[in-house]
């Protein structure tokens, strides 16, 4: 398993910006945006990989993983 798989990646439509926004909460601030959902996800995955590499290069400890926390089922109760 890739180390990046331990971090949740979110791509969602922004009405305000009229584009897709990609983020990886808990790992990096900011993210990416674009008109095509799949392209935003692919770009976000590259950003996550690069962010993890930077953590390793600077001998910084990675934040706790955010994936595998069953967010899908937890979010069903919010809607």
N, CA, C and O atoms as a GROMACS GRO file, in nm:
protein
  316
    1UNK      N    1   0.085  -0.118   0.000
    1UNK     CA    2   0.000   0.000   0.000
    1UNK      C    3   0.090   0.124   0.000
    1UNK      O    4   0.188   0.132   0.073
    2UNK      N    5   0.053   0.219  -0.083
    2UNK     CA    6   0.124   0.346  -0.086
    2UNK      C    7   0.097   0.423   0.043
    2UNK      O    8  -0.012   0.417   0.100
    3UNK      N    9   0.196   0.495   0.087
    3UNK     CA   10   0.181   0.576   0.208
    3UNK      C   11   0.070   0.680   0.190
    3UNK      O   12   0.000   0.714   0.286
    4UNK      N   13   0.054   0.730   0.068
    4UNK     CA   14  -0.048   0.831   0.041
    4UNK      C   15  -0.190   0.777   0.059
    4UNK      O   16  -0.283   0.855   0.079
    5UNK      N   17  -0.207   0.646   0.052
    5UNK     CA   18  -0.339   0.586   0.070
    5UNK      C   19  -0.390   0.601   0.213
    5UNK      O   20  -0.507   0.577   0.240
    6UNK      N   21  -0.303   0.640   0.302
    6UNK     CA   22  -0.343   0.658   0.442
    6UNK      C   23  -0.410   0.792   0.469
    6UNK      O   24  -0.453   0.820   0.580
    7UNK      N   25  -0.418   0.874   0.364
    7UNK     CA   26  -0.477   1.007   0.380
    7UNK      C   27  -0.599   1.023   0.290
    7UNK      O   28  -0.593   0.996   0.170
    8UNK      N   29  -0.709   1.066   0.350
    8UNK     CA   30  -0.833   1.088   0.275
    8UNK      C   31  -0.814   1.203   0.177
    8UNK      O   32  -0.753   1.305   0.208
    9UNK      N   33  -0.868   1.183   0.059
    9UNK     CA   34  -0.864   1.285  -0.046
    9UNK      C   35  -1.007   1.317  -0.084
    9UNK      O   36  -1.086   1.228  -0.114
   10UNK      N   37  -1.040   1.445  -0.082
   10UNK     CA   38  -1.178   1.488  -0.107
   10UNK      C   39  -1.182   1.579  -0.229
   10UNK      O   40  -1.105   1.674  -0.239
   11UNK      N   41  -1.272   1.549  -0.320
   11UNK     CA   42  -1.298   1.636  -0.434
   11UNK      C   43  -1.447   1.667  -0.430
   11UNK      O   44  -1.531   1.577  -0.431
   12UNK      N   45  -1.479   1.795  -0.427
   12UNK     CA   46  -1.619   1.835  -0.421
   12UNK      C   47  -1.643   1.959  -0.506
   12UNK      O   48  -1.552   2.037  -0.532
   13UNK      N   49  -1.766   1.974  -0.549
   13UNK     CA   50  -1.806   2.088  -0.631
   13UNK      C   51  -1.824   2.210  -0.542
   13UNK      O   52  -1.885   2.200  -0.435
   14UNK      N   53  -1.771   2.323  -0.584
   14UNK     CA   54  -1.788   2.449  -0.512
   14UNK      C   55  -1.881   2.540  -0.592
   14UNK      O   56  -1.846   2.585  -0.701
   15UNK      N   57  -1.998   2.565  -0.539
   15UNK     CA   58  -2.092   2.657  -0.604
   15UNK      C   59  -2.031   2.797  -0.612
   15UNK      O   60  -2.045   2.866  -0.713
   16UNK      N   61  -1.964   2.836  -0.505
   16UNK     CA   62  -1.906   2.970  -0.499
   16UNK      C   63  -1.799   2.990  -0.607
   16UNK      O   64  -1.795   3.094  -0.672
   17UNK      N   65  -1.713   2.889  -0.626
   17UNK     CA   66  -1.605   2.901  -0.723
   17UNK      C   67  -1.641   2.847  -0.861
   17UNK      O   68  -1.570   2.871  -0.958
   18UNK      N   69  -1.751   2.774  -0.868
   18UNK     CA   70  -1.796   2.712  -0.993
   18UNK      C   71  -1.690   2.620  -1.053
   18UNK      O   72  -1.664   2.621  -1.173
   19UNK      N   73  -1.628   2.538  -0.964
   19UNK     CA   74  -1.531   2.439  -1.009
   19UNK      C   75  -1.518   2.333  -0.899
   19UNK      O   76  -1.573   2.347  -0.790
   20UNK      N   77  -1.444   2.227  -0.931
   20UNK     CA   78  -1.416   2.124  -0.832
   20UNK      C   79  -1.297   2.165  -0.748
   20UNK      O   80  -1.201   2.223  -0.798
   21UNK      N   81  -1.305   2.135  -0.620
   21UNK     CA   82  -1.200   2.168  -0.524
   21UNK      C   83  -1.149   2.037  -0.464
   21UNK      O   84  -1.228   1.954  -0.420
   22UNK      N   85  -1.018   2.019  -0.463
   22UNK     CA   86  -0.958   1.900  -0.404
   22UNK      C   87  -0.880   1.936  -0.279
   22UNK      O   88  -0.809   2.036  -0.275
   23UNK      N   89  -0.895   1.853  -0.175
   23UNK     CA   90  -0.824   1.878  -0.050
   23UNK      C   91  -0.788   1.746   0.018
   23UNK      O   92  -0.846   1.641  -0.012
   24UNK      N   93  -0.694   1.753   0.109
   24UNK     CA   94  -0.653   1.638   0.189
   24UNK      C   95  -0.643   1.685   0.334
   24UNK      O   96  -0.534   1.708   0.386
   25UNK      N   97  -0.758   1.697   0.400
   25UNK     CA   98  -0.761   1.748   0.537
   25UNK      C   99  -0.669   1.669   0.629
   25UNK      O  100  -0.660   1.546   0.621
   26UNK      N  101  -0.602   1.741   0.715
   26UNK     CA  102  -0.513   1.677   0.810
   26UNK      C  103  -0.372   1.660   0.759
   26UNK      O  104  -0.280   1.641   0.838
   27UNK      N  105  -0.353   1.666   0.627
   27UNK     CA  106  -0.219   1.650   0.571
   27UNK      C  107  -0.164   1.780   0.517
   27UNK      O  108  -0.048   1.813   0.540
   28UNK      N  109  -0.248   1.855   0.445
   28UNK     CA  110  -0.200   1.979   0.385
   28UNK      C  111  -0.310   2.084   0.385
   28UNK      O  112  -0.429   2.052   0.382
   29UNK      N  113  -0.267   2.207   0.389
   29UNK     CA  114  -0.361   2.319   0.379
   29UNK      C  115  -0.368   2.359   0.233
   29UNK      O  116  -0.270   2.348   0.160
   30UNK      N  117  -0.483   2.404   0.191
   30UNK     CA  118  -0.499   2.436   0.050
   30UNK      C  119  -0.534   2.310  -0.027
   30UNK      O  120  -0.592   2.216   0.028
   31UNK      N  121  -0.499   2.308  -0.152
   31UNK     CA  122  -0.531   2.194  -0.235
   31UNK      C  123  -0.520   2.232  -0.381
   31UNK      O  124  -0.423   2.294  -0.423
   32UNK      N  125  -0.620   2.195  -0.457
   32UNK     CA  126  -0.619   2.226  -0.600
   32UNK      C  127  -0.763   2.244  -0.648
   32UNK      O  128  -0.857   2.214  -0.575
   33UNK      N  129  -0.779   2.292  -0.769
   33UNK     CA  130  -0.912   2.313  -0.824
   33UNK      C  131  -0.907   2.299  -0.976
   33UNK      O  132  -0.801   2.307  -1.037
   34UNK      N  133  -1.023   2.278  -1.036
   34UNK     CA  134  -1.032   2.268  -1.180
   34UNK      C  135  -1.173   2.236  -1.226
   34UNK      O  136  -1.264   2.219  -1.145
   35UNK      N  137  -1.190   2.228  -1.356
   35UNK     CA  138  -1.322   2.208  -1.414
   35UNK      C  139  -1.361   2.061  -1.427
   35UNK      O  140  -1.480   2.029  -1.432
   36UNK      N  141  -1.263   1.971  -1.432
   36UNK     CA  142  -1.291   1.829  -1.448
   36UNK      C  143  -1.261   1.754  -1.318
   36UNK      O  144  -1.150   1.759  -1.266
   37UNK      N  145  -1.362   1.685  -1.266
   37UNK     CA  146  -1.349   1.616  -1.138
   37UNK      C  147  -1.232   1.517  -1.136
   37UNK      O  148  -1.154   1.516  -1.041
   38UNK      N  149  -1.220   1.435  -1.240
   38UNK     CA  150  -1.114   1.335  -1.244
   38UNK      C  151  -0.975   1.400  -1.247
   38UNK      O  152  -0.882   1.352  -1.181
   39UNK      N  153  -0.961   1.507  -1.324
   39UNK     CA  154  -0.832   1.576  -1.331
   39UNK      C  155  -0.794   1.636  -1.196
   39UNK      O  156  -0.677   1.634  -1.157
   40UNK      N  157  -0.892   1.691  -1.125
   40UNK     CA  158  -0.866   1.748  -0.992
   40UNK      C  159  -0.820   1.637  -0.898
   40UNK      O  160  -0.728   1.656  -0.819
   41UNK      N  161  -0.885   1.521  -0.905
   41UNK     CA  162  -0.846   1.410  -0.818
   41UNK      C  163  -0.703   1.364  -0.849
   41UNK      O  164  -0.624   1.342  -0.757
   42UNK      N  165  -0.671   1.351  -0.976
   42UNK     CA  166  -0.536   1.309  -1.014
   42UNK      C  167  -0.432   1.409  -0.968
   42UNK      O  168  -0.326   1.371  -0.918
   43UNK      N  169  -0.462   1.539  -0.984
   43UNK     CA  170  -0.370   1.643  -0.938
   43UNK      C  171  -0.355   1.638  -0.786
   43UNK      O  172  -0.245   1.650  -0.734
   44UNK      N  173  -0.465   1.619  -0.717
   44UNK     CA  174  -0.462   1.609  -0.571
   44UNK      C  175  -0.376   1.491  -0.526
   44UNK      O  176  -0.299   1.504  -0.431
   45UNK      N  177  -0.387   1.379  -0.594
   45UNK     CA  178  -0.305   1.263  -0.558
   45UNK      C  179  -0.156   1.294  -0.574
   45UNK      O  180  -0.075   1.254  -0.490
   46UNK      N  181  -0.120   1.366  -0.680
   46UNK     CA  182   0.020   1.406  -0.699
   46UNK      C  183   0.066   1.500  -0.587
   46UNK      O  184   0.177   1.488  -0.536
   47UNK      N  185  -0.021   1.594  -0.551
   47UNK     CA  186   0.012   1.689  -0.443
   47UNK      C  187   0.034   1.615  -0.311
   47UNK      O  188   0.126   1.647  -0.237
   48UNK      N  189  -0.050   1.517  -0.283
   48UNK     CA  190  -0.036   1.439  -0.160
   48UNK      C  191   0.098   1.365  -0.161
   48UNK      O  192   0.169   1.365  -0.060
   49UNK      N  193   0.132   1.302  -0.274
   49UNK     CA  194   0.260   1.232  -0.285
   49UNK      C  195   0.376   1.328  -0.263
   49UNK      O  196   0.471   1.296  -0.191
   50UNK      N  197   0.370   1.446  -0.324
   50UNK     CA  198   0.477   1.546  -0.310
   50UNK      C  199   0.486   1.597  -0.166
   50UNK      O  200   0.596   1.620  -0.114
   51UNK      N  201   0.372   1.614  -0.102
   51UNK     CA  202   0.371   1.662   0.037
   51UNK      C  203   0.436   1.559   0.128
   51UNK      O  204   0.515   1.595   0.215
   52UNK      N  205   0.404   1.432   0.109
   52UNK     CA  206   0.464   1.326   0.190
   52UNK      C  207   0.615   1.323   0.167
   52UNK      O  208   0.692   1.308   0.262
   53UNK      N  209   0.658   1.337   0.043
   53UNK     CA  210   0.801   1.339   0.011
   53UNK      C  211   0.870   1.455   0.083
   53UNK      O  212   0.982   1.439   0.133
   54UNK      N  213   0.806   1.571   0.087
   54UNK     CA  214   0.864   1.687   0.157
   54UNK      C  215   0.877   1.661   0.306
   54UNK      O  216   0.976   1.699   0.368
   55UNK      N  217   0.777   1.597   0.364
   55UNK     CA  218   0.786   1.562   0.506
   55UNK      C  219   0.909   1.474   0.529
   55UNK      O  220   0.985   1.498   0.624
   56UNK      N  221   0.929   1.373   0.443
   56UNK     CA  222   1.043   1.283   0.459
   56UNK      C  223   1.176   1.356   0.437
   56UNK      O  224   1.271   1.335   0.512
   57UNK      N  225   1.182   1.441   0.335
   57UNK     CA  226   1.305   1.513   0.304
   57UNK      C  227   1.350   1.604   0.418
   57UNK      O  228   1.469   1.626   0.439
   58UNK      N  229   1.253   1.658   0.490
   58UNK     CA  230   1.285   1.750   0.600
   58UNK      C  231   1.280   1.682   0.736
   58UNK      O  232   1.283   1.748   0.840
   59UNK      N  233   1.273   1.548   0.735
   59UNK     CA  234   1.272   1.469   0.858
   59UNK      C  235   1.161   1.510   0.955
   59UNK      O  236   1.178   1.506   1.077
   60UNK      N  237   1.048   1.549   0.899
   60UNK     CA  238   0.933   1.584   0.982
   60UNK      C  239   0.841   1.464   0.994
   60UNK      O  240   0.829   1.385   0.901
   61UNK      N  241   0.777   1.450   1.107
   61UNK     CA  242   0.682   1.341   1.129
   61UNK      C  243   0.552   1.372   1.056
   61UNK      O  244   0.500   1.483   1.062
   62UNK      N  245   0.501   1.272   0.987
   62UNK     CA  246   0.374   1.289   0.915
   62UNK      C  247   0.259   1.302   1.013
   62UNK      O  248   0.262   1.243   1.122
   63UNK      N  249   0.156   1.379   0.976
   63UNK     CA  250   0.035   1.386   1.060
   63UNK      C  251  -0.032   1.248   1.067
   63UNK      O  252  -0.005   1.162   0.983
   64UNK      N  253  -0.116   1.227   1.166
   64UNK     CA  254  -0.187   1.099   1.176
   64UNK      C  255  -0.268   1.073   1.049
   64UNK      O  256  -0.321   1.167   0.989
   65UNK      N  257  -0.278   0.947   1.007
   65UNK     CA  258  -0.358   0.912   0.888
   65UNK      C  259  -0.504   0.955   0.905
   65UNK      O  260  -0.557   0.959   1.016
   66UNK      N  261  -0.567   0.987   0.793
   66UNK     CA  262  -0.708   1.026   0.797
   66UNK      C  263  -0.797   0.929   0.719
   66UNK      O  264  -0.919   0.940   0.725
   67UNK      N  265  -0.739   0.834   0.648
   67UNK     CA  266  -0.817   0.736   0.572
   67UNK      C  267  -0.859   0.621   0.665
   67UNK      O  268  -0.808   0.607   0.776
   68UNK      N  269  -0.952   0.540   0.616
   68UNK     CA  270  -1.000   0.422   0.688
   68UNK      C  271  -1.068   0.455   0.820
   68UNK      O  272  -1.059   0.380   0.917
   69UNK      N  273  -1.135   0.567   0.821
   69UNK     CA  274  -1.207   0.606   0.943
   69UNK      C  275  -1.358   0.598   0.923
   69UNK      O  276  -1.435   0.648   1.005
   70UNK      N  277  -1.399   0.535   0.814
   70UNK     CA  278  -1.540   0.511   0.785
   70UNK      C  279  -1.620   0.641   0.774
   70UNK      O  280  -1.732   0.650   0.824
   71UNK      N  281  -1.561   0.742   0.708
   71UNK     CA  282  -1.629   0.870   0.692
   71UNK      C  283  -1.760   0.856   0.614
   71UNK      O  284  -1.856   0.928   0.642
   72UNK      N  285  -1.764   0.766   0.519
   72UNK     CA  286  -1.884   0.751   0.436
   72UNK      C  287  -2.005   0.718   0.522
   72UNK      O  288  -2.109   0.783   0.512
   73UNK      N  289  -1.991   0.620   0.607
   73UNK     CA  290  -2.105   0.581   0.691
   73UNK      C  291  -2.135   0.687   0.796
   73UNK      O  292  -2.252   0.708   0.830
   74UNK      N  293  -2.034   0.754   0.847
   74UNK     CA  294  -2.058   0.861   0.945
   74UNK      C  295  -2.132   0.979   0.882
   74UNK      O  296  -2.218   1.039   0.946
   75UNK      N  297  -2.099   1.011   0.758
   75UNK     CA  298  -2.162   1.123   0.689
   75UNK      C  299  -2.307   1.096   0.653
   75UNK      O  300  -2.384   1.191   0.636
   76UNK      N  301  -2.346   0.972   0.640
   76UNK     CA  302  -2.484   0.939   0.607
   76UNK      C  303  -2.580   0.989   0.715
   76UNK      O  304  -2.695   1.021   0.685
   77UNK      N  305  -2.535   0.997   0.836
   77UNK     CA  306  -2.620   1.042   0.946
   77UNK      C  307  -2.633   1.195   0.949
   77UNK      O  308  -2.721   1.247   1.017
   78UNK      N  309  -2.546   1.265   0.878
   78UNK     CA  310  -2.550   1.411   0.873
   78UNK      C  311  -2.654   1.459   0.773
   78UNK      O  312  -2.724   1.557   0.796
   79UNK      N  313  -2.664   1.387   0.662
   79UNK     CA  314  -2.753   1.429   0.553
   79UNK      C  315  -2.898   1.418   0.585
   79UNK      O  316  -2.982   1.450   0.502
   0.00000   0.00000   0.00000
